Amino acid sequence: MIQAAAAVVIWCLVLCLLPGARTRKDHSILIAAVAIATALSLNVDPIYLAGDRALGGRNLLDLLANVLMVVGIYFLSQAILRAAELNDAPVRRDRRGRLILGLVSVGLVLAFLLIEAPMSSTRFMLDYGDQPAAALYSAIQFVYIGLVVGVTGYVCFRFRRRMAASYFRVAFTFIGIGCFLAIIVVCAVLGMDVAHLLGEQSTMEQLAAAYDTSFVGAMVFLCAGLALPPVARRLVRRAQLRTQADLLENLTSTWERATATRKDGRLAPPAGAIERGAPDTRILHRMLVEIEDALLMDPAAAMLLDEADFQTLMRTEDYLASNQGTQHGRVGLARWGRRRDSNGR
């Protein structure tokens, strides 16, 4: 039941990541989410039994699921570590990390081949965990996962305050908490492996309770942290488009009046240059420049503008400066125009 619930949560994360897949340069998070979701889905009892039966009933599906899990954890870590770098440098190949991942995968295969597991089992470690080879098989996977998520969680907590966007800071905090809970999962699994070898049934049951709680918590926090940035970016983008549309609508009449005597040098009517109702900030900037030039060349044109016009100009300047940085070095034309108007010159 826990595996199925966790798989559903991860697949929801995949759905959140898919809309921006085409424009995203780094697909590590999407690869990680698909790999982890597939690994968890393969461990759902009906899927596992049917799939393993198709592979010969030798628990090969457990091996496949565990390899997919370490692959997913690796790509997840890489995506988070690159996000913490705060630069747009091209994605570089992590040869050392991939080499370690390859060695871990080979280690899982070799350890699996030493386990006596003749029948499909949905409780693989409970049924076969009393074998040293099975304990080694589990240890290879979870020690690797523990080290990777430990480094990732440390980076998240260390660099979360450097993030400019508040939703990134929240996302890194969630991911850090998820990594901390994942470390508890790792410790619980390793403890259960040792207890199983020693025959300590009561200890296994206590650790199993800690495992269940921390596993669900880790999945929830990790998915929330990973889903937050793409969802927040889409919401922010939609809000920006609405703001641009409102500014363009309000600025057009001001632009028409201010540049009425300079029609030869101004751009085409803005409304005709907009496609699909998504105003381009370059058009807003061009309109501001033309209004500024008109007021500089003909100060009397400021008399054609009222207080509402100057408020619109100021809001447009502030919006472009905060979102595009296009107004650096330009006169604050809304304030300039208002001063000219108030002096009556």
N, C-alpha and C positions, 0 to 999 in steps of 0.2 A: 504493500500500500504506500509506504514512504517513497519507494523508488518511482512509483507511478506518479505520485503528487509532485515529486521533484522534477521528473521528466516534463510534466505539463508546464511547470514554472519556466523551465529552460526553453521549451518550445515557444512559449509566449515571448521570451526575450528575443528569440530568432525572428518572430513576426515584427517586433519593434525595430530590429536592425535592418530588415529587408528593404524598406522604402528608400533608404539612402545608400544602398549597396553600389549603385552605378557611379555615384559621384565620390564615394569614399576611396581615398588612395590606399589605405591600409585595411585589409579585410581580416586581420588577425582575430578580432573579436567575433566576427561572424563565423569564421572557421572554428574557433574555440566553442562557441555556443552550439553549433551543429554537431561537433564531435562529442561534446559532453551530453547533449540531449539524446543523441543516438546511443551512447554508452548506457545511459540510465534507462532508456526505452528497452534495450536488449535484456535488461535485468528484470523487467516486468514478467512475472511467472508465465502467463500464457504465451507471450512472445518468445521467451527464452526456451520453453519446452518445444514449441513448434520449430523454432530456428535451429536449435541444437540437434533435434531429431533429423532435420534435413542435412546436417553436417556429419551425421554418423553417431550421434548420441554419446560423444566423448568429452563433453563440456568445452568444446572448442569455442563456443560462443562466449563463455566466460573470459577466455583469453582475449578474444577480439574486443569485448567490451572494455576490459582493463587497459588494453593498448590504446583504444580510442580515448579513454579517460586521461591517460598521461599526455597524449597528444593535445587534447583539448586544454588541459591545464597549462601546458607549455605555451600555446598560442595565446591563451588568456593573459598569462604573465607578460608576454612580449608586448601585447597591445597596451596594457596598463603602464608598463615601464616606459614605452615610447610616448605615451600621453603625458607622463611626468616630465619629459625632457623639454616641453614647451617650445618646440621649434618645428618647422615644416621641412626639415631635411629629408631627402629621399630615404625610403625604408632600406636599411642595410641588412644583409644576410648575417644572422647570428650563427656562425659556423660552430663555435664552441658549444653553444646551447643545443644546437641540433645534433651535434656529435654525442653529447651526454644523453639526449633523448633517444638517439639510436641505440646506445649502449644499454639504457634502461629497458627498451623494448626487447632487445636481444636477451637480456637477463630474465625478463618475464617469460619469454618463450622457453628458454633452457630450464628454468625452474619448473615451469608447467609440465614439461616433458618428464620430469622426475616424479611427478605426483601419480599415485595410483588412484585414478578416478574413472572407473569403468562405466559408470552410469550417469545419465544427465541428472543434475541436482540443482534445484532452485535455492538451496542452502549450501553452496559449495564449501565455504570455510567451516560451517558447522558440521558437515558430513565428513570432510577430508582434512580439516585443520589440525588434526592430531599428528599429522605427518610433518617432520622437519622441512621437507621440500615445500609443502603448502605454506608453512610459516614464512619461509624464505621468499616464496612467490608473493605473498601479501606484503612482506616487509619491503621488498624492492619497490613496489608500486607506491606504498604510502610514505616511505622515507623520502622518495623523490617528490611526491606531492607536498609533503610537509616543508621541505626545504624551499620549493618554488613559491608556495603561498606565503611562507614566512618572509621571504625577501620582498615579495609583492606587497604584503600588508605593511611592512616597515616603510617602504617607499611611499605608499598612500598616506600614512599618517605623517610622514616627514614633510612631504611636499604639498599637502592639500591646501595649505594657506597661501601658496604661491599662485593658485589658480585665480584668474581674473574674474571669471563668471561664478556667481554664487552656487549655481546648480552643479558646477564641476567640483566645488569644495564639498558639497553635500554628497555627491556621487563618490568621491574618493573616501569620504568618511564611511559610507555604507560598505564600500569594497573592503576597506581596512577591517571593519567589524566582521565582515564575511570571512576574510582571511584568518582572523583570530579564531573564529568558530571552527573553521576548517582545520586549524592546527589541533583543536580539541578533538575533532573527529579522528585525525591521524593518531593522536596519543591513545584514544580509546581503542582503535583498531589494533594497534601494536600491543596494547595491554591485553586485549582479548586473545591475540595470537599466542602470547606467552602463557596466559592462563589456560588456554586450551591444551597446550603442550604439557602443562603441569597437572592438568585434570582439575583445575579450580573452577567448578561450575558456578558457584555463587558469585565469584569475582567476575566471571564472564557476563552474568546477568546484570550486575550493577553497571559494568562498563557498557553493556548494550543499551541501557536506558540513557546514559550520557551520550552515546553515539547517536541515537535516534533524535534526541532534542537538538543537539548541536548540528547535525547534518541538515535538518530542515531549516534551522536558523541560518546556516551558512548559505544555502541555496537561495533563500529569500533575500538576504542582504546583498549577496553578489549580484543577483539578477536585478534588484532594484537599482543598485549603483551603476550597473552597466547599461540599463535601459534609460536611465534618467537623462544623460547628455543628448542622445539623438532625439528623444521625444521633446526635451526642452528646446533644442535648436529649432525643431520644426514649429513649435508654438511661437518662439521668438520671431522666426522668419515671417510667419503669418501676421503677427502683430506689426512688424515693420512694413509689410506690404500694405496693410490697412492704413498705417500712419502716412506712408508715402502717397497713397491715393487721396487721403484727406488733404494733405498739404498741397498736392498738385491742383486739386479742385479749387482750394481757397487762393492759391498763389496765381492762378491763371488770370483772374480778373485784374489783380494788381499789376501783373506783367503787361497785360493789354493796355492799361492806362499809362503806365510809366514809359512804355516803349512805343507809344502811338506815333510819335514823330520820327522814329528811327526804324521803320518797318523794313527798310532795305537791308539792314545789318543784323536783324534778329533771326532766330531759328523759326522753323515751320511751327504752326500751331501745335502745342504739346499734345493735345488730345489725339491728334492723328498719328503721333509717333509712339503711342503706347499700344502694346499688343497684349491681349488676354487680360486686360485690367491690372497689369503688374507694372506700376511706374518705375522707371529707372532713376536712381539717384543722380545720374549724370545729367538728366534733363532738368531736375530741380536745381542742380548747381549751375547749369548754363542759364537758366532763367534768372537766378540771383545775380549772376555776373552781368547779364544784360540790363537788369534793373539798376544795378550799381553804376554801370557805365552811363546809363541814361540820366541818372540823378547827378552824376559828376559833370556831364556835358551840359545839362540843362537843369540847374538847381530849381527853377520854377516848377519843374515836373513834380517836385515833392508836394506842392500845393494840391495836386490831384489825388493824393493818397490821404486816407484818414487813419485814425488810431488803430482800427481793426486791421488795416493793411500792414502797418508797422508791426503789430503783434504777430501777424502771419509771417512776415519776413524774419522776425526774431526767432520764432519757433522753427522755421525752416533752417536757419543758420545753425541753431543749437542742435537740431536733429542731424544735419550733415556732419557737423564737427564731431559729434559723439559717435556716429556710426561709420563715417567714411574718412574723416580727417581731411576733407576737401577744402575747408575754409581757412586753412593756415596761411597767413601772409595777406589775407584780404581784409579790406576795411569792413568793419561791422556795419553793413549798410542799413540795417534796421535802426540802429542807434544813431548813425550818421544822419539818416533821413529825418528822424524825429527831432534831432537838434536843429536841423535846418528849418523844419516846419515851425518849431516853437519860437525861433528867432524871427520868423516872418520873412526869411531871406532864402 
